[in-house]
Amino acid sequence: MKKILSKIFVKTFLPVVSAVVLFAGIAYAVWTEPTAAPPNNNVEAPINVGPTTQTKEGGDICVNVGGNTKCLSNLAEAGPPIVLAAESWQGWTGDNACASVGKTCDKVISYNYIFVDAACSSATHCVHVCAAWYNQSLPGVVNGEDHDNIHDCSAFLGWHTTYLHAGILRCAGYFSAICK
């Protein structure tokens, strides 16, 4: 008889009691208030680690980095940027060209190339010079070597000589505007 009671206890009573205790423990944990207001000492990393730069304002998610707040809703309103090609806007500044289509100039970019290579000592050097050196004092373009090809919105669009070493090398670039 003891064996039969022991089997009944093990097969029914023990699993039922274990389930009730487990359920009660989970229910207690779920309904217990956190030990501190987030993000302090509440949960283990990585959930509570990092800056609190992201906020939710109404139905919008915003990020504040260095005092500059950007929200997802602004991305949708702005639409994709438009590129005003160099050939169509020869002589216009980036600012003027973008304003004429109801947008604001974000930057002017140039695609540079070797225009005349009369006596360049090294093809690699000439390609490097034409890619990122400027010596023509173009408006909105910083003179000097090893610059990126992103320029101020006061730069003129279209085709322009960007670097000239008379009799040796002449570089040119197509300047286009990125409007938002």
N, C-alpha and C positions, 0 to 999 in steps of 0.2 A: 504494500500500500504506500509506503514511503517513496518507493521508486516512482510510482504513478504520480503522486503529488509533486514530486520533484520535477518530473517531465512536464507536467501541466504548468508549474511555476516558471520553468525555463522557457517554454514555448509561448506562453500567453502573457503572464503577468509582467515579467522582466521587460519584454519589448514595449508593452504599453506604458509602463512607468518611465522607461528611457525616452520614449517619444514625447510624453508630457513634460518631462524635465527639459528636454532639448527645445521644445516649442516655447516653454516659459522663459528660458534663457534668451532665445532670439527675440521674443516679444519685448522683454525688458531692455535689451540693447537697442532695439529700434526706437523705442519711445523715450529713452533717456536723453536729456539735454546734453549737448557737448560740454566738455570741461572748461572751455574758454571760447570767446568769440573768434571766428575765423580771422586771419589765418594762424593765430597764435596757439601753440601747444595742443592742437586739436587732433591732428592725424599725423601719421608718419610722412616723411618726404616721399615723393616729390610734390604731393598735392599742395602743401602749404609753403612751398619754397618759391621764391621769385618775386618780382615786383608786382604791385597791384596797379598796373597801368591800364588794364582792360576794365571797362565799366559797361553797364547796360543802362541806356537812357531811353525809357519808353520801350518801343520795340526795336530799338537800334543798338548795335554793339559798337562801342567807341574805344579807341586806344589813345592814350596820352603819353607822348614821349617828349621829354624836354619842354613841356608847356605847349606843344603843338598837338591838338586833338584832331583826330581823323576818324570819321564814322563810316560804316559800310554804306549807309544811305547816300553819302556824297559820291561814292564810287559809281553807283548806278545812275545818278543824276548827270554826272559829268560826261558819260558816254566814252567811247574809245577815242584815243587821240587821232588827229588827222595829220597826214604828211602833205605839205604843199611842195610839190616837186620843183627843182631848180629851174628847169627849162621854162615852165609856165609863169614864173614870178621873177624873171630877170630884172634886177635893179630895185626891187621892193625890199624893205627891211622885214625881218621876221615879225616884228610888232605890227607893222602896217598890213602885211599880207594876211596874218591871222585875224586882225580886226575886220578886214574886208569880208570875211566869211563868218563873222559873228563869234569868233573864238579868241582865246588869249594865248599868246606865244609862250610856250614852255621853254624851248631852246632852239637854236639853229645848229644843224649838224652838217659836216662836210665829208664828202667821199673824195679823197685826194689821189692823184696819179701823176706819173711822169709825162709831161707834155712834150718836151724836147730834151734829148740826152745827146749833146754834141760831143762832149769829151769827158764824161764822168769816169773817174779812176776805178770805181768798183760799182757794179750793178746793185749789189746788196746795200752799199752805202747810199746810193741814189734812191733806191726804193724806201729806205728808212727815212731819209731826208724828206722825200715827198709825202710820206705818210703822216708826218707830225711836226714838221718845222714850218714856221711862218716868218717872213721878213718883209712883207709888203704893206704893213701898217693899215690893214683893212679894218674898217669900223667894226667893233664887236669881236675882233679876233686878236688874241694876245700874241705878240711877236715872241720869237725865241724857239728853242729846240725842245723836242720831246713833249709836246702838248697832246692832250686828247683832241678829238675832232668834234667837241661840243663847245658851242660858242654862245655869246650873249645874243639876245633877241634884237639888238640894234645892228647885227651883221646883215649885209646885203645878200639876198638870195640870187641864185643863178651861177654862171660859170665865172671864176676869177682866178688870176694868177696868184698863187699862194707863196711861192718861193722862187727867187730868181738869182742865179749866179751867171751873169752875162757870158755867153760863149761856152758855158759848160753844162748848166742844168736849168731847166725851167719846169716848175711843178704847177699844177692847176688843181682846182677842186670844184665840185658841184655842191653848192650850199642850198639846203632845204630846211624848211621850218617844221617843227613839231608843234601843233596847236591843240589846246584842250578846251 
